[in-house]
Structures are given as C-alpha cells and as structure tokens.
C-alpha cells in the first residue's frame, strides 16, 4: 500500500479525512467469487447442521407440539439465521472479514476507508440475499446485472456495496521477491549519501535480474551486462563511486540502498495506515532491522 498526498480524487482513488490519498488494491470479480464460494460452503454446512439438529431434537423434546406448521416455521428461522444473521454478525465482528474473505485476503471497508458497522453488513447481506445470492428477486436478471456492475465498476463494487456504501479491498500486498543482495561494506558510506533519484525501477530490476543469474551467464555476455549496467548507473548517480569499484559490488550497493530507503518509507506508511485502519497495517511483521537494511541469511547470497 502506498500513501501519497492527495490533491484530486479520481473515481478509483480513496482519500481519507486527513487529505491523504490511499492507494489500495480493489478486489475484483475473481477473488471475490472465490471468497463467496467459500462463504457459501460454510453457510450450507451450517444450514445442514442446524436442520439436522432441528429434525432430530424437536420431535424428541416437544413431540406433542411438533406438526408441519412448526417444522416449516423453524426451517424458515434456520434459513434466516444462516443467510442473514450469520453473515451480518461475522462481518461486523471481524471488521469486514468473513471466513471466505479472510482465507482469500479480502476485507470490506466503508467508502471513506473506515471499518464497517452493523448497518453496512446488514444492508450488504439483505441485498445479496434478495438480488445476488441466492437471488430471490428475478435471479436470472439480477445475477447478470450484479456481474456487470462488478466488472465495470472502478472499485469492483457489487449491488450490495453500492447500497451499503462499501467496497472490498485486498489486505495482502503483492508477494515480494525474497532475494536481495547484501550491502558491500566498503560501499556502505558512499551509498548512504548517493542521490539515487534518477535510478528508475526498470534499471534497478535489470540489475537485480543480472545479479540473480550472474552465475548462469557465459562470457563475454557476463562482463558486457555487468559493465553496461554499472556504466548506466554511474551516469545517473551524481556522486561517483570510489575509484576502482568493480561493477558487481556497485550494482549490489545501489540495490541494497534502494531497499533500505524504501523500507524506511514503508515503515512510516504502515504506521499511518495502522492509525487510519487499526489492525490493517501489520507493524509486527516490519521490524526495525528491516528498516536499517539488514537481511536474513535466506535473502542474501555471495556476489559473483
């Protein structure tokens, strides 16, 4: 997640009350369909269990009062509990994370980014039962309308989201490539003061790909890639590296310093996110050692 100062507010952006633009990953049809399938499975299992208890227990405890009318009434109550009360309660108590959404890594939030309340969860549930799942009102038509709404909405909102003033986001960020070169100690001081603003992501990715595959590249391509990337980095960094620096440590130093600076920014971003959305910014997983640019043994390997 990236937080930047918000000036304009396009339709697919979220700006909170502190005038900070929050760049979130909106959940689309695929991930939401998977979460819905898991939730439906849980609801069906719960319905079967409750119906089994009703059929097995009621005749034993209240045999003289049990008739068809009572059984139908109890079954209606069971369906209301399973398809309305249960999803409303679970989304309210978990701040928008049903079991299916939790498994997929999704979360329901209000339009202003805050956690949902009972009224939001209940509205989403009622609209879902009526026109989406199971679609009691013209199911063939309303299902098509709901799918089209989610497909073409900038935030992937369904009819229930529009009625409740909510949308669904991904809680988990995209997985990060774990390997990163460690900082060469002789270049630590130079890298800390170097201006890396002109080193864009494409050049950094090219250097990272080279270092990760250096042992597999044969000569003369090995040296051509190394010296070419080092020359391009040197041209974009105003402060020249120490004289006689080989290309491989230079590439590693630039990448490690970029990661150190990005980690510091991410720590600040997650602290702000935690203040805005309690429980959303996982500060416990982002330690101070990461912000200082240290990497565990599994994330480093010797330079070629």
TORKOL-4160 file (C-alpha; in steps of 0.2 Angstrom, whole numbers, padded with zeros to 4 digits, m for minus):
304
<pt num="1" X="0000" Y="0000" Z="0000"/>
<pt num="2" X="0006" Y="0017" Z="m0004"/>
<pt num="3" X="0001" Y="0033" Z="0004"/>
<pt num="4" X="0004" Y="0050" Z="m0006"/>
<pt num="5" X="m0003" Y="0067" Z="m0003"/>
<pt num="6" X="m0020" Y="0068" Z="m0011"/>
<pt num="7" X="m0025" Y="0083" Z="m0022"/>
<pt num="8" X="m0038" Y="0077" Z="m0034"/>
<pt num="9" X="m0049" Y="0062" Z="m0030"/>
<pt num="10" X="m0052" Y="0051" Z="m0046"/>
<pt num="11" X="m0066" Y="0039" Z="m0045"/>
<pt num="12" X="m0055" Y="0024" Z="m0041"/>
<pt num="13" X="m0045" Y="0033" Z="m0028"/>
<pt num="14" X="m0048" Y="0034" Z="m0009"/>
<pt num="15" X="m0044" Y="0050" Z="0000"/>
<pt num="16" X="m0046" Y="0049" Z="0019"/>
<pt num="17" X="m0051" Y="0063" Z="0031"/>
<pt num="18" X="m0033" Y="0068" Z="0033"/>
<pt num="19" X="m0031" Y="0073" Z="0015"/>
<pt num="20" X="m0020" Y="0058" Z="0012"/>
<pt num="21" X="m0023" Y="0048" Z="m0004"/>
<pt num="22" X="m0023" Y="0029" Z="0000"/>
<pt num="23" X="m0018" Y="0018" Z="m0015"/>
<pt num="24" X="m0027" Y="0001" Z="m0011"/>
<pt num="25" X="m0029" Y="m0014" Z="m0022"/>
<pt num="26" X="m0048" Y="m0016" Z="m0025"/>
<pt num="27" X="m0054" Y="m0034" Z="m0025"/>
<pt num="28" X="m0061" Y="m0039" Z="m0042"/>
<pt num="29" X="m0073" Y="m0052" Z="m0048"/>
<pt num="30" X="m0061" Y="m0067" Z="m0047"/>
<pt num="31" X="m0055" Y="m0065" Z="m0029"/>
<pt num="32" X="m0072" Y="m0060" Z="m0023"/>
<pt num="33" X="m0080" Y="m0075" Z="m0032"/>
<pt num="34" X="m0068" Y="m0087" Z="m0023"/>
<pt num="35" X="m0072" Y="m0079" Z="m0006"/>
<pt num="36" X="m0090" Y="m0080" Z="m0010"/>
<pt num="37" X="m0089" Y="m0099" Z="m0014"/>
<pt num="38" X="m0080" Y="m0102" Z="0002"/>
<pt num="39" X="m0093" Y="m0092" Z="0012"/>
<pt num="40" X="m0107" Y="m0101" Z="0003"/>
<pt num="41" X="m0099" Y="m0118" Z="0008"/>
<pt num="42" X="m0098" Y="m0113" Z="0026"/>
<pt num="43" X="m0116" Y="m0107" Z="0026"/>
<pt num="44" X="m0123" Y="m0123" Z="0018"/>
<pt num="45" X="m0113" Y="m0134" Z="0031"/>
<pt num="46" X="m0121" Y="m0123" Z="0045"/>
<pt num="47" X="m0138" Y="m0124" Z="0037"/>
<pt num="48" X="m0137" Y="m0143" Z="0036"/>
<pt num="49" X="m0131" Y="m0145" Z="0054"/>
<pt num="50" X="m0145" Y="m0134" Z="0061"/>
<pt num="51" X="m0158" Y="m0143" Z="0051"/>
<pt num="52" X="m0151" Y="m0159" Z="0057"/>
<pt num="53" X="m0152" Y="m0153" Z="0075"/>
<pt num="54" X="m0170" Y="m0147" Z="0072"/>
<pt num="55" X="m0176" Y="m0163" Z="0064"/>
<pt num="56" X="m0168" Y="m0174" Z="0077"/>
<pt num="57" X="m0171" Y="m0164" Z="0093"/>
<pt num="58" X="m0188" Y="m0156" Z="0091"/>
<pt num="59" X="m0198" Y="m0172" Z="0089"/>
<pt num="60" X="m0189" Y="m0179" Z="0105"/>
<pt num="61" X="m0191" Y="m0164" Z="0116"/>
<pt num="62" X="m0208" Y="m0157" Z="0110"/>
<pt num="63" X="m0216" Y="m0172" Z="0102"/>
<pt num="64" X="m0234" Y="m0167" Z="0107"/>
<pt num="65" X="m0232" Y="m0149" Z="0099"/>
<pt num="66" X="m0222" Y="m0154" Z="0083"/>
<pt num="67" X="m0233" Y="m0153" Z="0067"/>
<pt num="68" X="m0229" Y="m0147" Z="0049"/>
<pt num="69" X="m0233" Y="m0129" Z="0053"/>
<pt num="70" X="m0220" Y="m0129" Z="0067"/>
<pt num="71" X="m0207" Y="m0138" Z="0057"/>
<pt num="72" X="m0209" Y="m0125" Z="0042"/>
<pt num="73" X="m0208" Y="m0111" Z="0054"/>
<pt num="74" X="m0192" Y="m0117" Z="0062"/>
<pt num="75" X="m0184" Y="m0121" Z="0045"/>
<pt num="76" X="m0188" Y="m0103" Z="0040"/>
<pt num="77" X="m0180" Y="m0097" Z="0056"/>
<pt num="78" X="m0164" Y="m0108" Z="0052"/>
<pt num="79" X="m0163" Y="m0100" Z="0034"/>
<pt num="80" X="m0164" Y="m0083" Z="0041"/>
<pt num="81" X="m0151" Y="m0086" Z="0054"/>
<pt num="82" X="m0139" Y="m0094" Z="0041"/>
<pt num="83" X="m0141" Y="m0082" Z="0026"/>
<pt num="84" X="m0145" Y="m0066" Z="0036"/>
<pt num="85" X="m0140" Y="m0066" Z="0054"/>
<pt num="86" X="m0124" Y="m0076" Z="0052"/>
<pt num="87" X="m0115" Y="m0066" Z="0038"/>
<pt num="88" X="m0121" Y="m0049" Z="0046"/>
<pt num="89" X="m0114" Y="m0054" Z="0063"/>
<pt num="90" X="m0097" Y="m0062" Z="0056"/>
<pt num="91" X="m0093" Y="m0046" Z="0045"/>
<pt num="92" X="m0097" Y="m0034" Z="0059"/>
<pt num="93" X="m0087" Y="m0044" Z="0072"/>
<pt num="94" X="m0072" Y="m0046" Z="0061"/>
<pt num="95" X="m0072" Y="m0028" Z="0053"/>
<pt num="96" X="m0077" Y="m0034" Z="0036"/>
<pt num="97" X="m0068" Y="m0051" Z="0035"/>
<pt num="98" X="m0079" Y="m0066" Z="0033"/>
<pt num="99" X="m0071" Y="m0083" Z="0033"/>
<pt num="100" X="m0070" Y="m0084" Z="0014"/>
<pt num="101" X="m0063" Y="m0066" Z="0013"/>
<pt num="102" X="m0051" Y="m0070" Z="0027"/>
<pt num="103" X="m0045" Y="m0085" Z="0018"/>
<pt num="104" X="m0043" Y="m0075" Z="0001"/>
<pt num="105" X="m0036" Y="m0060" Z="0010"/>
<pt num="106" X="m0050" Y="m0048" Z="0007"/>
<pt num="107" X="m0059" Y="m0035" Z="0018"/>
<pt num="108" X="m0075" Y="m0024" Z="0017"/>
<pt num="109" X="m0072" Y="m0006" Z="0021"/>
<pt num="110" X="m0083" Y="0010" Z="0020"/>
<pt num="111" X="m0082" Y="0022" Z="0006"/>
<pt num="112" X="m0071" Y="0033" Z="0017"/>
<pt num="113" X="m0059" Y="0018" Z="0021"/>
<pt num="114" X="m0066" Y="0015" Z="0039"/>
<pt num="115" X="m0072" Y="m0001" Z="0046"/>
<pt num="116" X="m0090" Y="m0006" Z="0043"/>
<pt num="117" X="m0104" Y="m0007" Z="0056"/>
<pt num="118" X="m0119" Y="m0017" Z="0058"/>
<pt num="119" X="m0130" Y="m0007" Z="0046"/>
<pt num="120" X="m0117" Y="m0009" Z="0032"/>
<pt num="121" X="m0115" Y="m0028" Z="0035"/>
<pt num="122" X="m0134" Y="m0030" Z="0036"/>
<pt num="123" X="m0138" Y="m0020" Z="0020"/>
<pt num="124" X="m0125" Y="m0030" Z="0010"/>
<pt num="125" X="m0132" Y="m0046" Z="0017"/>
<pt num="126" X="m0150" Y="m0041" Z="0013"/>
<pt num="127" X="m0146" Y="m0035" Z="m0005"/>
<pt num="128" X="m0136" Y="m0051" Z="m0008"/>
<pt num="129" X="m0150" Y="m0062" Z="m0002"/>
<pt num="130" X="m0163" Y="m0053" Z="m0012"/>
<pt num="131" X="m0154" Y="m0050" Z="m0029"/>
<pt num="132" X="m0137" Y="m0058" Z="m0029"/>
<pt num="133" X="m0135" Y="m0074" Z="m0018"/>
<pt num="134" X="m0147" Y="m0083" Z="m0019"/>
<pt num="135" X="m0156" Y="m0070" Z="m0029"/>
<pt num="136" X="m0174" Y="m0072" Z="m0023"/>
<pt num="137" X="m0180" Y="m0057" Z="m0035"/>
<pt num="138" X="m0178" Y="m0062" Z="m0053"/>
<pt num="139" X="m0162" Y="m0072" Z="m0050"/>
<pt num="140" X="m0158" Y="m0074" Z="m0069"/>
<pt num="141" X="m0159" Y="m0055" Z="m0072"/>
<pt num="142" X="m0151" Y="m0048" Z="m0056"/>
<pt num="143" X="m0136" Y="m0060" Z="m0057"/>
<pt num="144" X="m0132" Y="m0053" Z="m0074"/>
<pt num="145" X="m0134" Y="m0035" Z="m0068"/>
<pt num="146" X="m0123" Y="m0039" Z="m0052"/>
<pt num="147" X="m0109" Y="m0047" Z="m0063"/>
<pt num="148" X="m0109" Y="m0032" Z="m0075"/>
<pt num="149" X="m0109" Y="m0020" Z="m0061"/>
<pt num="150" X="m0094" Y="m0028" Z="m0053"/>
<pt num="151" X="m0085" Y="m0030" Z="m0069"/>
<pt num="152" X="m0087" Y="m0011" Z="m0075"/>
<pt num="153" X="m0086" Y="m0003" Z="m0058"/>
<pt num="154" X="m0069" Y="0006" Z="m0055"/>
<pt num="155" X="m0069" Y="m0002" Z="m0037"/>
<pt num="156" X="m0076" Y="m0018" Z="m0042"/>
<pt num="157" X="m0092" Y="m0015" Z="m0031"/>
<pt num="158" X="m0107" Y="m0026" Z="m0032"/>
<pt num="159" X="m0125" Y="m0020" Z="m0029"/>
<pt num="160" X="m0124" Y="m0023" Z="m0011"/>
<pt num="161" X="m0109" Y="m0012" Z="m0009"/>
<pt num="162" X="m0117" Y="0002" Z="m0018"/>
<pt num="163" X="m0132" Y="0001" Z="m0007"/>
<pt num="164" X="m0122" Y="0000" Z="0009"/>
<pt num="165" X="m0108" Y="0012" Z="0004"/>
<pt num="166" X="m0094" Y="0000" Z="0005"/>
<pt num="167" X="m0081" Y="m0009" Z="m0006"/>
<pt num="168" X="m0069" Y="m0024" Z="m0004"/>
<pt num="169" X="m0050" Y="m0022" Z="m0004"/>
<pt num="170" X="m0035" Y="m0034" Z="m0004"/>
<pt num="171" X="m0027" Y="m0034" Z="0013"/>
<pt num="172" X="m0012" Y="m0043" Z="0007"/>
<pt num="173" X="0001" Y="m0034" Z="m0004"/>
<pt num="174" X="0008" Y="m0042" Z="m0019"/>
<pt num="175" X="0021" Y="m0055" Z="m0014"/>
<pt num="176" X="0039" Y="m0049" Z="m0014"/>
<pt num="177" X="0054" Y="m0057" Z="m0022"/>
<pt num="178" X="0064" Y="m0063" Z="m0007"/>
<pt num="179" X="0082" Y="m0062" Z="m0014"/>
<pt num="180" X="0091" Y="m0046" Z="m0012"/>
<pt num="181" X="0110" Y="m0043" Z="m0012"/>
<pt num="182" X="0118" Y="m0038" Z="0004"/>
<pt num="183" X="0127" Y="m0021" Z="0005"/>
<pt num="184" X="0146" Y="m0022" Z="0002"/>
<pt num="185" X="0154" Y="m0014" Z="0017"/>
<pt num="186" X="0167" Y="m0004" Z="0008"/>
<pt num="187" X="0152" Y="0005" Z="m0002"/>
<pt num="188" X="0141" Y="0007" Z="0013"/>
<pt num="189" X="0146" Y="0026" Z="0016"/>
<pt num="190" X="0145" Y="0030" Z="m0002"/>
<pt num="191" X="0128" Y="0023" Z="m0005"/>
<pt num="192" X="0121" Y="0031" Z="0010"/>
<pt num="193" X="0125" Y="0048" Z="0003"/>
<pt num="194" X="0122" Y="0045" Z="m0015"/>
<pt num="195" X="0107" Y="0053" Z="m0025"/>
<pt num="196" X="0098" Y="0038" Z="m0032"/>
<pt num="197" X="0083" Y="0048" Z="m0038"/>
<pt num="198" X="0087" Y="0045" Z="m0056"/>
<pt num="199" X="0089" Y="0026" Z="m0054"/>
<pt num="200" X="0072" Y="0021" Z="m0060"/>
<pt num="201" X="0063" Y="0004" Z="m0057"/>
<pt num="202" X="0067" Y="m0003" Z="m0074"/>
<pt num="203" X="0086" Y="m0001" Z="m0072"/>
<pt num="204" X="0085" Y="m0007" Z="m0054"/>
<pt num="205" X="0076" Y="m0023" Z="m0060"/>
<pt num="206" X="0088" Y="m0026" Z="m0074"/>
<pt num="207" X="0102" Y="m0025" Z="m0061"/>
<pt num="208" X="0093" Y="m0037" Z="m0050"/>
<pt num="209" X="0090" Y="m0049" Z="m0063"/>
<pt num="210" X="0108" Y="m0049" Z="m0068"/>
<pt num="211" X="0114" Y="m0052" Z="m0051"/>
<pt num="212" X="0102" Y="m0066" Z="m0048"/>
<pt num="213" X="0108" Y="m0075" Z="m0064"/>
<pt num="214" X="0126" Y="m0070" Z="m0065"/>
<pt num="215" X="0132" Y="m0087" Z="m0062"/>
<pt num="216" X="0122" Y="m0094" Z="m0077"/>
<pt num="217" X="0128" Y="m0081" Z="m0089"/>
<pt num="218" X="0143" Y="m0085" Z="m0100"/>
<pt num="219" X="0157" Y="m0074" Z="m0106"/>
<pt num="220" X="0158" Y="m0062" Z="m0115"/>
<pt num="221" X="0139" Y="m0058" Z="m0111"/>
<pt num="222" X="0143" Y="m0059" Z="m0092"/>
<pt num="223" X="0155" Y="m0044" Z="m0092"/>
<pt num="224" X="0145" Y="m0035" Z="m0105"/>
<pt num="225" X="0130" Y="m0035" Z="m0095"/>
<pt num="226" X="0139" Y="m0031" Z="m0079"/>
<pt num="227" X="0150" Y="m0016" Z="m0086"/>
<pt num="228" X="0135" Y="m0009" Z="m0096"/>
<pt num="229" X="0123" Y="m0009" Z="m0081"/>
<pt num="230" X="0137" Y="m0001" Z="m0070"/>
<pt num="231" X="0140" Y="0012" Z="m0083"/>
<pt num="232" X="0122" Y="0017" Z="m0084"/>
<pt num="233" X="0121" Y="0018" Z="m0065"/>
<pt num="234" X="0136" Y="0028" Z="m0064"/>
<pt num="235" X="0129" Y="0040" Z="m0077"/>
<pt num="236" X="0113" Y="0043" Z="m0067"/>
<pt num="237" X="0121" Y="0045" Z="m0050"/>
<pt num="238" X="0129" Y="0062" Z="m0047"/>
<pt num="239" X="0142" Y="0056" Z="m0034"/>
<pt num="240" X="0154" Y="0044" Z="m0042"/>
<pt num="241" X="0158" Y="0028" Z="m0033"/>
<pt num="242" X="0176" Y="0025" Z="m0026"/>
<pt num="243" X="0189" Y="0023" Z="m0039"/>
<pt num="244" X="0192" Y="0005" Z="m0045"/>
<pt num="245" X="0175" Y="m0001" Z="m0039"/>
<pt num="246" X="0170" Y="m0017" Z="m0048"/>
<pt num="247" X="0153" Y="m0017" Z="m0057"/>
<pt num="248" X="0146" Y="m0031" Z="m0046"/>
<pt num="249" X="0148" Y="m0023" Z="m0029"/>
<pt num="250" X="0142" Y="m0007" Z="m0037"/>
<pt num="251" X="0126" Y="m0015" Z="m0043"/>
<pt num="252" X="0123" Y="m0023" Z="m0026"/>
<pt num="253" X="0126" Y="m0007" Z="m0016"/>
<pt num="254" X="0114" Y="0003" Z="m0026"/>
<pt num="255" X="0100" Y="m0011" Z="m0025"/>
<pt num="256" X="0103" Y="m0013" Z="m0006"/>
<pt num="257" X="0102" Y="0006" Z="m0003"/>
<pt num="258" X="0086" Y="0007" Z="m0013"/>
<pt num="259" X="0079" Y="m0006" Z="m0002"/>
<pt num="260" X="0085" Y="0002" Z="0014"/>
<pt num="261" X="0077" Y="0019" Z="0009"/>
<pt num="262" X="0061" Y="0010" Z="0003"/>
<pt num="263" X="0060" Y="0001" Z="0019"/>
<pt num="264" X="0060" Y="0017" Z="0029"/>
<pt num="265" X="0046" Y="0024" Z="0019"/>
<pt num="266" X="0036" Y="0009" Z="0021"/>
<pt num="267" X="0038" Y="0009" Z="0040"/>
<pt num="268" X="0031" Y="0027" Z="0040"/>
<pt num="269" X="0017" Y="0022" Z="0028"/>
<pt num="270" X="0012" Y="0007" Z="0038"/>
<pt num="271" X="0012" Y="0017" Z="0054"/>
<pt num="272" X="0000" Y="0029" Z="0046"/>
<pt num="273" X="m0011" Y="0015" Z="0039"/>
<pt num="274" X="m0012" Y="0007" Z="0056"/>
<pt num="275" X="m0018" Y="0023" Z="0064"/>
<pt num="276" X="m0031" Y="0025" Z="0050"/>
<pt num="277" X="m0036" Y="0007" Z="0049"/>
<pt num="278" X="m0032" Y="m0002" Z="0066"/>
<pt num="279" X="m0026" Y="m0020" Z="0063"/>
<pt num="280" X="m0023" Y="m0017" Z="0044"/>
<pt num="281" X="m0005" Y="m0012" Z="0044"/>
<pt num="282" X="0004" Y="m0027" Z="0051"/>
<pt num="283" X="0018" Y="m0017" Z="0061"/>
<pt num="284" X="0023" Y="m0033" Z="0070"/>
<pt num="285" X="0030" Y="m0040" Z="0054"/>
<pt num="286" X="0040" Y="m0025" Z="0049"/>
<pt num="287" X="0055" Y="m0024" Z="0061"/>
<pt num="288" X="0067" Y="m0010" Z="0064"/>
<pt num="289" X="0081" Y="m0022" Z="0057"/>
<pt num="290" X="0072" Y="m0022" Z="0040"/>
<pt num="291" X="0071" Y="m0003" Z="0040"/>
<pt num="292" X="0090" Y="m0002" Z="0043"/>
<pt num="293" X="0093" Y="m0013" Z="0028"/>
<pt num="294" X="0098" Y="m0029" Z="0036"/>
<pt num="295" X="0093" Y="m0046" Z="0028"/>
<pt num="296" X="0092" Y="m0063" Z="0035"/>
<pt num="297" X="0103" Y="m0077" Z="0028"/>
<pt num="298" X="0089" Y="m0083" Z="0016"/>
<pt num="299" X="0088" Y="m0067" Z="0007"/>
<pt num="300" X="0106" Y="m0065" Z="0003"/>
<pt num="301" X="0119" Y="m0074" Z="m0007"/>
<pt num="302" X="0138" Y="m0070" Z="m0011"/>
<pt num="303" X="0141" Y="m0059" Z="m0026"/>
<pt num="304" X="0148" Y="m0067" Z="m0041"/>
